[in-house]
Amino acid sequence: MLVNVSEKSYAAEARYTNFYAGGDITWSADGQHLYCLNGANVNQVAVQSSQILQSFGVASNSDSTAEKKKADASAEDIDVEEDTITCFGLSHERLVTAHRSGLLRLWELATGKLVKLWKAQHKGPVVRIEFSPCGRLICTSGGADATLRLWDYSNNSCLGALKDFPGPAWFIVFHPNVLRKEIYAVGADNTIYGWNYGTKTLLHKMRGHLSQVTGLSFKSKELDCNELVTVSRDKVLIVWQLQEQVESKQLKVVPLYEELEGVVYADDGCHIIVASGVGKLQQVDTKSWKIKALLSQSDFQISRLLHCSELKQLALVTTEQNILIYDAETLEPLKHLVGYNDEILDMCFMGDNDRYLAVATNSKHFKLYDTEHDMNCKLIVGHSDTVMSLAASQNLLISVGKDYSIRLWRLQHDKDCSLEALTQQTNCHTSTIGCVAMTHNGATGFASVSQDGSMKVWQLARDKQNRDLYSFNLRYAALSHDKEVNCVAYAPNNKLLATASQDKTAKVWLAESNSLQGVLRGHTRGVWSVRFSPVDQIVLTSSSDCTLRLWSISNFACIKRFDQECTILRAEFLDHGKFILSAASDGLLKLWNIKTSTCLQSLDEHDDRVWGVAVSGRSNRFFYTGGADSKLIRFGDVTQVTRNEALDQRQATLEQEQTLHSLLHAQKQLHKAFVLALNLNRPKASYDIINHFVRERDEDGLRQLVDQLNVDQRVALLQHVKAWTTNSRHSQVGNLILRHLIGDALHDPKARFYNNGNMVEVLTPYVQRHFKRITELNKELAFLEFIVQCM
């Protein structure tokens, strides 16, 4: 009964993809969402879960809506081909995007629908766009012309252009009070200009900065607020007092000796928080002008500073597209969002119940995710070059990379999602360390392999007096292969080691000494990964020759082979060694049954090479994958759910078959029986029902029977006609139904779906053969009638 039920099945439960590629980023007023520019889309990201909720862009809005058709109809001469977004602006209810083609698109946040579309009328693409505090006006700055344009999108009109400054304006800010109709822009001469956009008159000029102005903030939202602060890359903070004359007064100039990237007022204007490019966060008291260092981390380069006044939180955006959220009062880290992962190279689980996931990307920093708390992330800093591989055992983790160093880390139990550095050794290898593996059931040692073909086994020791101190020493080194070594793995009992290399072989070693036990020969190209079975004495290898191979440890012979379409980069055992998960260079994941040597499932979630696979050893219920497409995907075991669905579907099918049998036996409700026969794909039952109408010569009933069918049912009926037409005894009924269906299709041009799978081409030879047979039969009957009449 369960023949067709899947033995094992997995499905993607969560996908963590790139949502920010640099450029504009905005925090919603309630602090729940971030709006991030990512090429041709603006992504709405939930701060709590790091998930993309919706995207705004031409590609994401490809499904035509009435509003978009209306907008496109009003601009028929505009090319609406997909183009990248240069910048965007956000209000409480709407989002406006500026595209490289010179188009402005207005979106509704609640529904994600395109509301309006118009040309920006600037020379070159728009470089900056901003909403007014009321959300009714939009100001745009062109990249090639020194003008600001004000748009009233509700009335479809341009209110005017502001030209009294050297452009372009890379920074635009409205006065936060709605009644103050003022707009401020930074010109190419690093001077801040202020206009009354109601009268189009220039009100203020603020000269003082010598480099690009990167931040501007008003002290409050009150009507009489005339104090603002600006920062620049000239390492100076200036506080301005707006006056009636054009030239504004400098209240205070504070040198901070670092290139500054953002500024905000905090604590109701009592303090100024400044972010510098090297990662420092400083606080300036507006009364005493004393400077206090809040945060000092030279490992990140800051590009933007965001502030959420409602939640009293700060967000630092790094040049690597990481978003660090802090509490504005205590400076405690609250959340870390990864906007761009780059290429994911390796990953592994660590901690109790595999709570934490360590991920190495194409960066000198690796990431630690808390899988139980909305994938909260912490950037682990220490290496000076790209981290290539990670290995963990309980609360300890080893990281290696291109800087030839090995670093040992430990989970901090007093802090969530945090690692402390225990010890390190530099120049451990003479080339890039490509892979590392730790012993099972307690970390007593580890092995590392390098691109120079060497393998080194290390002894991990713990200080007897101070149990918090660890050290590791080299036990032995060996030249394991002639070419680059791709992978190393320990056996479950820690007595054996296996290495895989580009020299087309894998080797098995004694872990206690550099004694070679055997060589696994058979692959015709480089071997990428090697794994020991957790329950049997077999070894699994994957290779560039598109095969998986199982080897016996007793005689080192190949006992099974699994073929795939392209290079298999990674392979892991699942469910206590019963199944194999393979990851290929085309992004395809395949699940194999070792006993039957069959592929149970193919998972097509990745778009590029899959480098990293982390299987939860505690539960075996889920695993994570990551690759060159920067996607981090969690897969969960849905075997039981799939089985229950299959059983429910089979039960429903049996009930429908019983109903069909009862209706046919009673010769009642033939219309309902006919629909059931089509849904259950029973050509014999549907033929008997139609043949009943033919014998009764009920042409109207037959026509009514066909007319009640929907599109899918008519396509299914054509499949039944195909089955009938292959037999001459059923050809009369088949041709009769064809006449009805094809006749309807000729009258309805939209009915081209009838030719599904080239159905007409398939049926034509059979119909011609039956027509020829009927024609010959008519000739014979006419000749017989002639003979009878002549007698």
N, C-alpha and C positions, 0 to 999 in steps of 0.2 A: 504493500500500500504506500510505502514511503520511498519508492524507487526514485522519483523525481525530486525529492526533498534534498536540499543542499546539505552536505556533510559539515561544511564550515563556510561561514560567510562573514565578511567585514564590510563596513560602510564608513564613509567620511562623516565624522561627528562635528568637527570644527576646522575651519580654515583660517590661517593667519597669513595674510598676504601683504605686499607692500601697499601702503596707502598714502605715502608722502615722499615725493622725489625732489624736494627743495622748492624754494619760492614762497609764495604767500601761504600763511597759515593763520587761522582766526579761531578764537575761543568764544563759544556762545555765552550769552549773558548769564544763563543759569548754571554754567560750568559743566553741563552734562555731555556736551558734544564738542569735538574739534572738527573744523573744516579745513581740509588739507589739499593742496594742489598736487596733482599727480599726472603730469602730461596733458592729455586731452580731457581729463575728468577732475572734478572737485569731489572728494570723498567726505561724507559725513561719518565720523568715527565716534563710537561710544567710548567715553573716557574710562568707564568702569571695566568693560570687557575687551577693549581694543579691537572690536569687530566693526567692519564697514556696514553701516546700516543702509545707506543708499548713495548713489553716485549721480552727479550732475554733469552732463556733457552730451555731445552729439551722439557718441557711440552708445552710451547708457540709456539714451532716450530714443532708440531707434524705432520702438513701437509707436506708431502714429496715433496721436490723440487729436480730438477735435480742436483743442486750443492750438496745437502745433500746426495743424492744417490751415487754421485761420491765419496764424502768424506767417506761415510760408506763402499763403495766397496773397498777403499784403506786401510781400517782397519777392515777387517772382523773378526779378532781375538779379537777385542775390544768390551767389553760389553757396549752397549749404553743405558743401563737402566737409568731411571731418577735418578739423584743424586744431592745433594745440591751443591751450588756454595760457595766456600770458599773465593774467592777474584776475582777481575777483574781489567783490565786496559783499558784506553781510549785514543784513538788518534783522529785526526780530522775526519777520515773516517771509522775507524774500532774499534771494541770492542773485547777484548779477555777475556774469562772466564775460571777460574781454578776450577775444580770440585773435590769433595772428592774422587772420584774413580781414580784420577791421570790423568784425561784427560784435554786437553786444547782445547777450541773451539774458533774459530775466526769468528766473525760476521761482516756483512756489515751494517753500520748504516743507510744508505739511504733506503735499501730494507728490512732490518731485516732478511736476509737470512744467513744460515750457509755456510761459505766459506771453512774452513779447520777444520780438527779434527786430533789430534795426542796425543801421550803419552808424559807426562812431563819428564819422566826418573828420577824423584826424589824419594827418600825414604819417604813415607808418602805424605799427601796432600800438595799442594802448598799453602804457607801462604802469599805470596806477589808477585805481578806481575806488571810490568811497561813497557810502550812503550818508545822508544827513541824519542827525539825531532823531528826527521825526519819521524817517524811513520813506519819505515821499520824493526826495530829490537824490540824484546821482551826479557825482562829479568825476570826470575822466580827464586824464593827462596823456597827451600824445607823445610818442617817442621821438618823432622827427620835427614836430612843430612846438613852439613855445606858447602853448595855449592850454587853458583849462576850460572845459565845456560843462555846463550845468544842464541836466535833463530832468524834465518833469514827465516821468514815464506814464503816469495816469492820464495825462492830457496829450500824450504823444507829441511833445514839443521840446525844443531846445531853448532854454531861457536866456542863453547868452554865452559869450566867450570872454575869458579873462586873459589879457595878453601883456600886462605891464610887468614882465619879469623875464629873465633869461631861462629858457627851459632846457631840457624837460624837467618836470617836477616828479621826483622819485618818492616824495613823501607828501601826503595830503591828510589834513586833519580838520574836521569841523569843530567849532566851539561846542562843548557838550550841552550847553543850555539851548533849548529849542528857540527861545525868544531872541537870542543873540544870533542874528543871521550873518555869521562870520565864518570864513574859511581860510585856512592857513596852508601854505605850500612852501616847500624848500626848492629854491631855484638852483641852476647850475653853478652860480657864484657862491653857494653855501649860505645865502641870505634867506631868512624866513620872511615871507610876504603874507600880509593879512588883508582880506577884502571883505566888504559888505556885499554879499552876493545879491541882496535885494536892490541896491542902488548901483552896483558894479563899480564902486569907488575903492581905491587903495587906501587902507586905514593905517597899516603898520609896516615898518621895515625893521628887521632885527639883524644887525650886522655884528659879527664877533667870531664866528667859527671859521677855521682855515681849511677844514676838510669836510667830507660828506657827513651831513647830519643824519643820524641813524635813529633818533628817538625824540618824541615830543609829547609832553603830558601836561594837562591843566590841573590846577590845584584842587578844584571842586567843580560841581555842576551848577553852582549858583549863578544867578543872573549877573551879579556884580563881581564875578571872578575875573580878575585881570592879571593873574599871576600864572606863569607857565615856566616849564623847565625843558631845556634841550640838551642833548649830548651828541657828541660827534667823534669821529675817528682821529680828531686832533687831541684826544686825551683830556678834554676839558668839559666840565658841566657848567652851564650858564642858566641862571634864574632871571627871568625877564618880568618887567612891570609894564603892562600896556598903558599907554597914555594917549591923550587926545592928539598930540602931534604925531607925525608919521614915524619919526625915529623913536623907537622904544628904548626904555632905560634898562640897563643891566643892574639888577639888584645884587647879584653875587656871581663871581667866577671862581669855580672850585677846580683846581687841577687834580686829576686822579692818576696820571702817569700810565694809563693803559688805554688802548683803543676801545672805545665804548660802543655797545651794540643795542642798548635799550634802556629806557628809564620809565618809572611809574611813581606816582604819589601814593603813599600808604598812610594808614592811621589818621584819616581825615586831614591830610596835608601836613602832618607833623614830621613825617620822614619822607625822604626820597630814596628809592631803591634803584641802584644802577648795576647793569650787567656789563662786564668787559669781555672782549673776545677770547681771552685766555681761560675763561671759566670762573672768574671771580665775581662774587656778588657782594656789593658794598651798600651800606646805609648811611645817608647823610642827614643829620639833624637840621631842620629848617630854622631853628632858633640859635643854636650855638655853632652850627656848621661843622660839627665834629664828624669825622669819618670813622665808621665802624665796619670791620670786615665780617660779613655774615657767612660767606661760603668761599672756600678757596680750594679749587681742584684744577690743576694745570693739565689734566689728562683730556679734557674736552675743550673744544673750541665752540664758543657760543655765537650763534648767528641772530637770535631773536629773544626778546623777553616779553612774555604774555602775563596778563594779570586778570584774575576773576575777582571782582570786588564783592560779589554776593557770597562766594564761598571762602573768601580771603585766602586765596591760593595763588602761587606763582608757577609759571611754566617756563623752563629754559629749553630752547630748541638748539640742538647742536648742529655742526656742519655735516655730521654723519646721519642726519635726519632722525635722531633720537629725541624724545620729548620727556623731560624730567619735571615732574610736578612736586612742588614743596608746599608746606604750610607757611603762609606769609608771616606768621608770628613766631613760630618755633623753629622754622627752617628744617622740619623733619621731612624726609622723603616720603611721599604718599603713593606715587605711582610712576612707573617708567613705561612709556610706550615706544615701541620700535617702529618707526615709520618706513624704514628701508633696511632690509636684512642683507642685501647683496647675496652672494652665492653661499649656500649652507653647505659646509664641508663635512661636519661630523656632529654627533649628538650622543648623549648617554643619560641614563637615569641615576639619581642618587637620593639619599635620605631615606627616612622611614616610609615604607609603603610606596616607594618610588614617587615621592611627592614632587621632587624638583627635577627639572630637565635642563641640563647644560648643553648649550648649542654653540658650536664654533662656526663663525662665518668668515668671509674673506676680509678679516680685520685683525688687528693686534689685540683687540678686546673680545672676549667671549661673553655670552649672555647666560644668565641663570633665570629660568622661568619657574614660577610657583604654579603648578598645574591645578592646585586646589583653590586658588584665590584669583580667578579670572585672568590667569596667565600674567600675573604681575611680574615684571622683569627687573633685573639688576645687572648693570654692566660691570664685569669683573676686569679690573685693570692690572697689568703687570708685565705682560710680554712687550717686547720692542718690535716684533714683526708678526706676520700672520700666524694665528693659531691653526694648526693643521688637524690635530687629533685630541680627543678627550677620553679618559677612562676613569671609572669610579667604582668604589667598593664601599657600600654603606655610607658613611659620612665623609670619606676621603675622596679626593679627586686629583688626578694627574693631568696636566696640560703640557703639550709639546707643540713646537712650531718651527718656523723658518729661522728663528734666532738661535737655533741649536741648543736651547736651554730646556730644562725640565723643571716644572714648578709643582709643588705639592700644596693643596688647599684643603681646608676643613670647614664644614658647615658650622655656622654660629647659631647655637640653639636659643640664645637670648634675643636674637634678631631674626625676623622673617626674611627669607630670600637673601642671605648674605653669606659670603665666604671670607675666611681669614687666611692669609698666606702663612704657611708653616715654614717651608724651606725651599731652596732652589739651588740648582747647579747650572752653570753656564758652560758652553763649549763641550757639551756631553757627546756630540757627534761632530764629524767634519762636514756634514751636509745636512740638508733639511730633514728633520725627523718627521716621517710620514705617518707613523701609527704607533700607538702605545696600548698595552693591555695589562690589566691588574689581575692578581690572583682572586679566586673565588672564595667565598665563605671566610671573609676576614682578610684584610690587606696585610700580607707578609712580604710582598715583593711585586715587581712589575717588570715588563720587558718592553724595550723600544727598538724600532727598526728605522733605518735611514735610507735615503736615496743612493748612498754610496755602497749599498749591499750589505752593510754590517748589521748585526743584531747584538744588543747589550741587555743583560739580565741584571737587575738591581735588587739588593736586599733592603727592605724597609724596616727600620728599627724604631722603637719607642724608648725614650729615656726612662730608666727605672725609678729615678727619684722624682723627676717632674714629668708626669704622664702627659702633659700638654705639649711636650717637645718631641719632634720627630726628626729623623735623618734617614738618608738612603745612601748606600755605598754600592759600588760596582762589584758584582760577584764574578762575572766573566764576560768577555766579548768574543764574538766569532764573525768571520766573514761568511755569512749564511748563503748568499747568492751572488751570481756574477753580474746581475743587473739590479735595478731599483727594486727594493722590497716594498710591497704595497700594504701588507697586512700581517699582523701577528695576533695569536689567540692562545689562551690557556685552556687545557682540558679541565673538566669539572673537578677532578681530584688534584689539580695543580701539579701533577707529575710529568705531564707532557706539554710541549710547546709546538705550535704549527706556524709556519711562515709561508707567505705567497708572494711571488715575484713576477716581474716582467720577463724573466727567462723561461717562461712557459711551465714552470714546475712549482710544486708546493712541497715543503719538507717538514718532517716531524722530528722533534728533538727531545732529549731528556731535559727537564727543567732544571735539575740540580747540577748538571754539567753540560758542556757543549758537545755532547755525544749525539751524533746523527743516527736516528733510528731507521729512517726510510725516506725515500723520495717518491712523490706522487707524479708520475709521468703519464701524459695522455692528451693534455690540452695542446692545441696547435697555436695558441697565442697567449699573451700575458695573462696571469692569474691575478684577479683583483681582490678577492676576499677568501678567507678560510675560517671555518667554524667547526668546533667539536659538538657532537650530539650530546644533549644532556642526559640521555638514557642508554644509548647504544655505543658500541665501540666503533664508531664510524666518523669520518671527516667529510665536511661539505666544502666544495670549492666552486667559485664562479669565475668566468673567464671572458676575454674578448672574442673567443671563438663561438660565442652565443650559446654556451652550454653550461649547465649545472652538473656536477659529478659527485657521486657518493663513493667514498673509498673505505675499504676495510683496514682497521689499524693492525690486525693480525698479520696480513700478508701484503698490505699496501696496494691492493688491486682494486680497480674500478668495478663497483658492483651495480651501479645504476647511473643513467644519464638522462637529463631533461634538456630538451632543445627549446630555445626561444629565438625571436627574430633578430635581435641585435645584442650588443655587448651587455653583459650582466655585471653591474658594478658592485652589487651588494647582495648577500643572501643571509637569511637568519632562520633558525628553527623556531617553530611556533607550537603551542599547546603540548609541551613536554615531548618535543621531538616527533610528533605525529605528522606535522605539516612543514612545508618550506615556503618562505616568503622571499621572492626575488625582485630586485629593483634594477631596471635596465636603463640604458642611455637614452631611450626615447621617452622616458618618464612613465613607462607602464609598469605597474606592480602586478605580479602573478602569484597566486596561491596554489601550491602543489600538494597532492596527496602522495606521501612516500610509498605507501603500501600498493596503491593501484597505478602509480606513475602518471597520473592524469592531472590536468590543470582544472582546478575547481572554480576559480574566479579570476577575472582580470579587472584591475582597478585603474581607471584612466583619469587621474586627478592632476597629475603633473604635466607640464609642458616641455620640460627639458630634463637633463640628466639628474638622476636621484643618487646623491652621494651618501646621505645619512639615513640610517634606520635605527630607531631605539625601541626595543620590545620590553615591555614591563615584565620583569622576571618574577615579581611577587604574585601578580594576578593572572598574567597571560591573557588578559581580557582586552587590551588595547595596545597600540603602538603609534609612534610618531615617525613621519618621514619628512625629509627636506632635501632640496637640491639646487640646481643652477637657476631655476626659475624663481628663487627666493621665497617659495611657499613652504610654510610649516603646517602640516596637516595631521590631525589626530584621527585615527581609525579605531572604531570600536567593534567588538564582537556582536554581531546581530544574528547569530545562528539560530537561537531559540525563537527570536521574533520572526525570522524567515520561515522556520518550520511551522510555527503557529499560523502564519498567513497562508502557507501552502495547504495545511490541513483545513483551514476555514474555506479556502477556495475549492478544495476537493469536495468538501461536504456540500457547499452550495451547488457545485456541478452535479453531484449525485441527486440532489433534490430536484434540480431542473430536469435531469434526465428522467426521473421518475414521473414528474408532471407531464413531460412530453409523451412518455409511453402511455400514460393514462388517457391523455387527450386523443392520441391516435387510435387507441383501442375503442374508445367510445365514439369516435368520429364527431366530436363536438369542439367548438371553439377552435376551428382550424386556423384562423388568423393568428391567434396566440401561439398555437403549436408551430406554425410556420416561422414566427420570429424566434422562438426557442431553438428550433432546428438550425437557424442561421447563427445564433449566438453560440451554440454548442458545436458548430461545424459538423453537422450530420447531413451529408449530401443525400443519403438514402431516404431519410425521413422527409426532407424537403421535396424530393422527387415524388414520393408517394402522395404528398398533400397536393402538389400541382397536378399530378396524374389523375387524382380524384376529380378535380374540376374539369379536366379534359374529358374524362369519361362521361361526366354529367352534362357536357357541352355548355358549361356555365362560363361564357366568355366575359360577362360583366363581373362575375365573382373573381375570376382570375385577374382581371384588370385592377379591381379594387385591392386584391391581395398584394400586387406589386406596388401600387401607388402609395400604400401605407408605410412603405419602408423609408428609412432615412438614408443618408449618404453611406455610412459605414455598412449598413445592412445590404445595400445594393452592391457594394463592392464585394461583400461576402457571398452574395447570390451569384455574382459573376464567377467566383471561384468554384461554386457548386456546378454552374453551367459548364465550366471547363472539365470537371470530372465526368459530367453526363455525356458530353459531346464525344469523348474518347470511345464510347460504346454506341454502336449503330442502333441498338434496341431503345436507347434513351434519347436518340438524336431529335425526335419530333418534339419532345417537351423542351429540350435545350434550345432548339431553334425558335420555338414559340416565345420563350422568355427573352431570348436575344432580340427578337423583333420589338418587344415592348421596351427593353432597356435602351437599345441603340436608337430606337425611334425617339425616345425622350431626349437622348443626348444630342440628336441632330437638331431638335427644336430649342435646346438650351445650350448656348455656347459655353456656359460655365461648367458644364458636366464633363470636362476633360479628365476628371479624376477616375472615370470609368476605365480608362486605359492604364490602370495601375499594373506595373510590371509587364508592360507590352502585351496586355491581355488580347487585344484585337489581332496582333501578329500571331499569337499562339493559337487562337481559335480559327483563324482564316483557313489553314490547310484542312482541318477537320470538317468545317462547314462546306468547303469546296468538294471534298470527297463525298460527303453525304448528298450534296446537290447532284453530283454526277451519278451516284447510285440511284437516286430517285428518278433522274431523267432517263436512265437506261431501263428502269422498271416501267416507267410510263410507255416507253417504246415497245417493250415486250407485251404489255397489256393491250396496246393498240393493235399490234400484229395479231395477238390471240383473238381479239374481237373481230378483226377482218376475216380470219380463218373461219370463225363460227358463222359469220354472216354468209360466207360463200358456200357453206355446206347445205 
